[in-house]
């Protein structure tokens, strides 16, 4: 799979709504898979099954 960039659109309990910067699609992701430091409007990069803050 190719790398993707997201912005954290909303944090909702144990989940975060990530908006794909390429196509605008919103994905629900468990916060346990994301870096602890995320907050709304944080830019996230996904590659090799790992999310990192940009």
C-alpha positions, -999 to +999 in steps of 0.1 A: +000+000+000+012+035-007+019+061+020-009+084+029-012+117+048-041+126+071-053+153+094-069+145+127-104+159+121-120+149+154-111+128+185-140+109+199-131+088+230-109+059+220-111+067+183-099+095+160-115+106+127-087+110+101-093+129+069-073+118+039-055+149+024-057+134-011-093+125-015-111+139+016-123+105+028-127+102+066-114+070+083-121+060+119-089+047+136-084+034+172-063+059+192-042+030+204-027+028+169-018+065+168+010+085+186-001+096+221+007+133+213-020+137+186-047+164+189-073+177+165-057+193+135-025+172+138-010+160+105-004+123+104+016+102+080+008+065+074+034+042+060+043+006+065+014+001+089+027+029+112+012+063+119+037+092+127+032+129+133+044+152+105 
